[in-house]
Amino acid sequence: MTPGPSRVLLKLSGEALKGPEGAFSPDSLRRIAGEIAPLSSTQIAIVVGGGNVIRGARTEGFDRVEADTLGMLATVLNALALRTYLERAGRDVFVQSAIGTELTDSISPRDARKALAGGAIVVFAGGTGSPLVTTDTAAALRAVSIDADLLAKASNVPGVFDRDPAKDSNARRLSDVSFDEFLAARYGVMDQVAVEICREHRLPIEVFDFDRPGALRALTEGKRVGTRIGA
């Protein structure tokens, strides 16, 4: 087992916040906070998506730019909701947003690094601040900007598979995939642009099942819990 990363950027989907109650589930938020808040020995930053509210390009009735703009606003709502539950779990939390609001701070990698070093959790909202860009790409950019050691892509599947496991019961989970292999195969579990950014900056990615209790803790302890995408 290798030493755990000292600073992790967790990419969390908006769908993780959903539940039977709707877009914001108290049970889901408590579970998420319960997985993240105890990890005081690892510096944690988070980029949260907005898919529990609106799905951007998959949303009917809006053009892509309008839908993405609404999606960026949705990530601010999610960041504020997540902050509430993380604070209830005893952590200091700062929210920075690429979209200016009176409820959040502006994006500042320097301030984020200071807050992380001081023991706080930083939640990045607003995506990149521009439409037509995924929150996966925002996660890669924020991870590089704060000098993260690992981008942890929280998913509802246990990693990258050689075939779609929903369509092929013989699909095999891959333990390791190089950046070049991932980009050539065009695996759908993570945005290609995000992977390109991580490749350029030699930032490893771990795709893992966040629904598995303790998976994030294991990852911060240096254990392999999903598929590692790297050089």
N, C-alpha and C positions, 0 to 999 in steps of 0.2 A: 504493500500500500504506500503510495507516495504522499508527501505532506499535503494538507489541504490548502486551497487557495486562501490568500489573506483578504482579497477583495473580490466580491462576486456581483455581477449585474444579473439580476433575475428578470427574465422576460415572462410576464404573467398575462395570460389572455383575459379579456373582459368576461368571457363565458364562465371563467372560474368563479365569478362573483354571483352567478345566477343560481336560482333555486326555484322550488314550486311557487314561492311567493312572487316571483317576477325577476326583474333585472338585478335587484339587490337583496340577497338572501342573508339574513343575520347568521344563520348556521354556516353558510359558506364563508362569510367574512370572518367569523370566529375561528373556523378551521384554518383558514389561510394565515391569520394572525398567530394562531397557535403553532404553526409550522415555522414561521419566520422569527417571531419575537424572541424565542429562547436562544437564538444563535448569536450570542454576544461576543464570541471570540472571533467571528468573521464579520468583516465589514460588508454590509448588504445595501445595494442600491436596486431599485425596481423600476422597470418600465411596464406600465399596464396598458392593455388594449382597451377597446371600446365596444367589442362585439356583443356584449350583453344588452346594449342599447341600440346600436345600429351597425350594419355590416359593410359600410362603404360601397364597394363595387357591386355587392350582391343585393343591394337595397333597391327595390322597385320604386318608381315615382320621382326619383331625383337623378340628375346627371351625376357623373362621377365626382366632379369638383364639389358640388353641393353636399353629396353624401359623405365625402371625406372630411369636409369642414365640420359637419355635424358629428362625425366620428371622433375628430380631435377634441371637440367640446365634451363628448361623452367620456373621454379618457380623463378629463379634469374631474368630472363627477366621481369617477371610479377612484382616482387618487385621493380625493378628499374622504370618501367612504373608507378606503383602506387605512388612511391615516388615523381616523377615529378608532378603529378596532386595534391597530397596532399600539396606539397610545393607551388604550384600555388595558392592553397586555403589558404595559410598563415601559414602552420604548419611546424615546424622543424621535420625532419624525419631522422632516422638512419636505415640503412639496415644491418642486420647481416645474414651471410650465413654459413650453415654447409659445403658448398663446397667452397674451397678457391678461391677467385678471387681478382684481383686488384681493382675491382669496389665496393667491399663490405667489411665490417668488419667481423672478425671471431665471432662465437657464444660466447657470454659472458653474462651469466645471471646477473652477478654483474654490468657490464656496462649497460646492458639493464634496470635494475632496477633504476640505477642512471639517465639514460636518461628519463625514464618515470616520475620519481619524479620531474625532471626539466621541465616537460611540453611537451617533445617531444613524437612523435609516433615512435615506433620501429616495423619494418617489418622484420620478420624472413623468410628467404628463404633457399632453398636447402634441404627441408624436414628434415630428420634425418641425411642425409649424407650417408645413406646406402640404397641399393635397397631392394625390397621385403617388404617395409614398407610404409604405406600410409601417406599422409600429415595430416589426422585426428590424427594419432598417434603422429606425430611431434607436432601438436597443443596441444595435451594433455601434452606432455613432456615440451614444452615451457611454457605452462600455469602454471604448477607446479613449474618450475624453477624460474619464476619471482614472485611467490606468488600471482597469480591472484585470485580474488574472484569468478570469473565466466568464464566459457568457452562458448562463444556465437557462436553457429554453424549456420552460415548464409546459408540458403537453398533457394530453389525455391518452397518449400511447407511450409504450415503454422505450421508444427510440426510433431509429431509422430502419426501415425494412427494405429488402431487395425487391419486393413487390407489394402491392397494396393489400394489407392484411384483411381489409374489409371485403375484398373480392377473391382473395386466394388464401385458403386455409394453410397452404404450404409455404406461405411467406416466411422468410427467415430474418430475424433481427440481427443487424450488423453491430458488432462491438466497436469497431473503428472504421471511420471513413475519412479519406484525405479531402482537403478542400477541393482539389481538382476532380476527384472522383464524384463528389457530391454535385459539383456544378455541371459536370458532363452528363450525369444521370438525371439531373433536374428533379431530384426528389422534392416532393411537395410539402414536406413538413416544415420547411423554413424558406423565407424569401431569398431568392438568388442574390439580390443586391446586398443584403445583409451578410451573406456568406462571403461575397467578394470583398467587402470591407474588412471582415475578420481575417481573411486570407492575406490581404495586403499588410495588415498590422500583426500578423501571426498570433491572433487571439483565439484560443481554442473555444469550442462550443460543446456543451453537453446537452443533448436532447433527452429528456427523461419524463417519466410519468409522475406528475405532481399529485395525482390522486393516491399514490402509494404513501401511506403514513411513514414519516421519517426519511423519505428519500432525499429531501433537501439537506437535512442534517448530515446524512451519510456522504453526500457530495462535498459538503464543506469540510468533512473529516478526511478527504482524500480518496474516498471509495468511488468506484465506478458504478453508476446506477442506471445508465442508459447507453446511448451511442455517443462516442466522442468524435467530433469533427475537428480535424487539425491538420498540421503540416505532414 
